[in-house]
């Protein structure tokens, strides 16, 4: 048994992780808002949920669980509606929520307690795994890459999944650090505006998901 993975798996996996995390979408919007409101660790907490979601999807893809991909495809409409409704709910809540900012005394959120961030992890995890595009996209990418990188053994799969999660985490750390570095330049009114813009964007993403189902005549 070969206990050593294909060495090219790690850099390729990290690159995939960054590329799937970088596009602007609901999770990116939420991570930016959390980093602005709560500082570096607030953004990281939001990103961790996405990393765990990406890791779970990548694991299923790597194990060749085609039934998962088939189930997602056949139930895409209902999954999309559930995800859309969740996004609308998150967006509306964010829109009406007054930002709890500690800029002067807590520039990086270092003094915040874990309970301030804990809910963001399952929240972004849920947003990730209920996004049919993300699920099918990872299955497609994993299938295509494994053809060229030669992902054969369980060790290869586990290293690829770990590398994808590492790449995704690199993105969230970089984004959270960048946002938290400049959050002190914002006053209360601007922060509230950011909350409202983020809320509108999240609700808008949710509305588009539901609209796509309606316009394509998806069967629930």
QUITA-V592376 format. One record per residue. N is the residue number from 1. RES is the residue in one small letter. PHI is phi as a letter, one per 30 degrees, with the letter a starting at -180 (none if undefined). OMEGA is omega in whole degrees, -180 to 180 (999 if undefined). Layout:
BEGIN
n=N res=RES phi=PHI omega=OMEGA
n=N res=RES phi=PHI omega=OMEGA
END
This chain:
BEGIN
n=1 res=x phi=none omega=-179
n=2 res=x phi=d omega=-177
n=3 res=x phi=c omega=-178
n=4 res=x phi=c omega=-178
n=5 res=x phi=d omega=172
n=6 res=x phi=e omega=-174
n=7 res=x phi=d omega=-178
n=8 res=x phi=d omega=-179
n=9 res=x phi=d omega=-174
n=10 res=x phi=d omega=179
n=11 res=x phi=d omega=179
n=12 res=x phi=d omega=179
n=13 res=x phi=d omega=178
n=14 res=x phi=d omega=179
n=15 res=x phi=d omega=178
n=16 res=x phi=d omega=-180
n=17 res=x phi=e omega=179
n=18 res=x phi=d omega=-176
n=19 res=x phi=d omega=180
n=20 res=x phi=d omega=180
n=21 res=x phi=d omega=-170
n=22 res=x phi=d omega=-176
n=23 res=x phi=e omega=-179
n=24 res=x phi=d omega=179
n=25 res=x phi=a omega=-177
n=26 res=x phi=e omega=-177
n=27 res=x phi=d omega=177
n=28 res=x phi=d omega=179
n=29 res=x phi=d omega=-179
n=30 res=x phi=d omega=179
n=31 res=x phi=d omega=179
n=32 res=x phi=d omega=-180
n=33 res=x phi=d omega=-179
n=34 res=x phi=d omega=179
n=35 res=x phi=d omega=178
n=36 res=x phi=d omega=-175
n=37 res=x phi=d omega=-170
n=38 res=x phi=c omega=179
n=39 res=x phi=j omega=-173
n=40 res=x phi=e omega=-175
n=41 res=x phi=d omega=174
n=42 res=x phi=d omega=177
n=43 res=x phi=d omega=179
n=44 res=x phi=d omega=-180
n=45 res=x phi=e omega=178
n=46 res=x phi=d omega=-179
n=47 res=x phi=d omega=-178
n=48 res=x phi=d omega=179
n=49 res=x phi=e omega=178
n=50 res=x phi=d omega=179
n=51 res=x phi=d omega=179
n=52 res=x phi=d omega=178
n=53 res=x phi=d omega=178
n=54 res=x phi=d omega=-180
n=55 res=x phi=d omega=180
n=56 res=x phi=d omega=179
n=57 res=x phi=d omega=-180
n=58 res=x phi=d omega=179
n=59 res=x phi=d omega=178
n=60 res=x phi=d omega=180
n=61 res=x phi=d omega=-179
n=62 res=x phi=d omega=179
n=63 res=x phi=d omega=178
n=64 res=x phi=i omega=180
n=65 res=x phi=d omega=-178
n=66 res=x phi=d omega=-180
n=67 res=x phi=d omega=179
n=68 res=x phi=d omega=179
n=69 res=x phi=d omega=179
n=70 res=x phi=d omega=180
n=71 res=x phi=d omega=178
n=72 res=x phi=d omega=-179
n=73 res=x phi=d omega=-177
n=74 res=x phi=d omega=180
n=75 res=x phi=c omega=-175
n=76 res=x phi=e omega=-176
n=77 res=x phi=d omega=-177
n=78 res=x phi=d omega=177
n=79 res=x phi=d omega=-179
n=80 res=x phi=d omega=179
n=81 res=x phi=d omega=178
n=82 res=x phi=d omega=178
n=83 res=x phi=d omega=179
n=84 res=x phi=d omega=179
n=85 res=x phi=d omega=178
n=86 res=x phi=d omega=179
n=87 res=x phi=d omega=179
n=88 res=x phi=d omega=178
n=89 res=x phi=d omega=178
n=90 res=x phi=d omega=-178
n=91 res=x phi=d omega=180
n=92 res=x phi=d omega=179
n=93 res=x phi=d omega=-180
n=94 res=x phi=d omega=-178
n=95 res=x phi=d omega=-175
n=96 res=x phi=c omega=-178
n=97 res=x phi=d omega=175
n=98 res=x phi=d omega=-178
n=99 res=x phi=d omega=177
n=100 res=x phi=c omega=-172
n=101 res=x phi=c omega=174
n=102 res=x phi=b omega=-173
n=103 res=x phi=d omega=-173
n=104 res=x phi=d omega=-172
n=105 res=x phi=c omega=-174
n=106 res=x phi=b omega=-171
n=107 res=x phi=d omega=-178
n=108 res=x phi=c omega=-180
n=109 res=x phi=i omega=-174
n=110 res=x phi=d omega=-177
n=111 res=x phi=c omega=179
n=112 res=x phi=d omega=179
n=113 res=x phi=d omega=-177
n=114 res=x phi=d omega=-178
n=115 res=x phi=d omega=178
n=116 res=x phi=d omega=-175
n=117 res=x phi=c omega=-169
n=118 res=x phi=e omega=-176
n=119 res=x phi=d omega=-178
n=120 res=x phi=d omega=-178
n=121 res=x phi=d omega=177
n=122 res=x phi=d omega=-180
n=123 res=x phi=d omega=-179
n=124 res=x phi=d omega=174
n=125 res=x phi=d omega=179
n=126 res=x phi=d omega=179
n=127 res=x phi=d omega=-178
n=128 res=x phi=d omega=-175
n=129 res=x phi=d omega=177
n=130 res=x phi=c omega=176
n=131 res=x phi=c omega=-177
n=132 res=x phi=e omega=180
n=133 res=x phi=d omega=179
n=134 res=x phi=d omega=-179
n=135 res=x phi=d omega=-178
n=136 res=x phi=d omega=179
n=137 res=x phi=d omega=180
n=138 res=x phi=d omega=177
n=139 res=x phi=d omega=-179
n=140 res=x phi=d omega=-179
n=141 res=x phi=d omega=-178
n=142 res=x phi=d omega=180
n=143 res=x phi=d omega=-180
n=144 res=x phi=d omega=-178
n=145 res=x phi=d omega=-177
n=146 res=x phi=d omega=178
n=147 res=x phi=d omega=-176
n=148 res=x phi=c omega=-176
n=149 res=x phi=c omega=180
n=150 res=x phi=i omega=174
n=151 res=x phi=c omega=-174
n=152 res=x phi=c omega=-174
n=153 res=x phi=d omega=176
n=154 res=x phi=d omega=178
n=155 res=x phi=d omega=178
n=156 res=x phi=e omega=-179
n=157 res=x phi=d omega=-178
n=158 res=x phi=d omega=178
n=159 res=x phi=d omega=178
n=160 res=x phi=d omega=179
n=161 res=x phi=d omega=179
n=162 res=x phi=d omega=-180
n=163 res=x phi=d omega=177
n=164 res=x phi=d omega=179
n=165 res=x phi=d omega=179
n=166 res=x phi=d omega=178
n=167 res=x phi=d omega=178
n=168 res=x phi=d omega=-180
n=169 res=x phi=d omega=177
n=170 res=x phi=e omega=179
n=171 res=x phi=d omega=-177
n=172 res=x phi=d omega=178
n=173 res=x phi=d omega=-179
n=174 res=x phi=d omega=-179
n=175 res=x phi=d omega=-179
n=176 res=x phi=d omega=179
n=177 res=x phi=d omega=180
n=178 res=x phi=d omega=-178
n=179 res=x phi=d omega=-176
n=180 res=x phi=d omega=-180
n=181 res=x phi=d omega=-175
n=182 res=x phi=c omega=-177
n=183 res=x phi=d omega=-179
n=184 res=x phi=d omega=180
n=185 res=x phi=d omega=-176
n=186 res=x phi=c omega=175
n=187 res=x phi=c omega=-176
n=188 res=x phi=e omega=-179
n=189 res=x phi=d omega=180
n=190 res=x phi=d omega=179
n=191 res=x phi=d omega=177
n=192 res=x phi=d omega=177
n=193 res=x phi=d omega=178
n=194 res=x phi=d omega=177
n=195 res=x phi=e omega=-177
n=196 res=x phi=d omega=178
n=197 res=x phi=d omega=179
n=198 res=x phi=d omega=178
n=199 res=x phi=d omega=179
n=200 res=x phi=d omega=-180
n=201 res=x phi=d omega=179
n=202 res=x phi=d omega=178
n=203 res=x phi=d omega=178
n=204 res=x phi=d omega=176
n=205 res=x phi=e omega=179
n=206 res=x phi=d omega=179
n=207 res=x phi=d omega=179
n=208 res=x phi=d omega=178
n=209 res=x phi=d omega=-180
n=210 res=x phi=d omega=180
n=211 res=x phi=d omega=179
n=212 res=x phi=d omega=178
n=213 res=x phi=d omega=-178
n=214 res=x phi=d omega=-176
n=215 res=x phi=d omega=179
n=216 res=x phi=c omega=177
n=217 res=x phi=i omega=-180
n=218 res=x phi=d omega=179
n=219 res=x phi=c omega=179
n=220 res=x phi=d omega=999
END
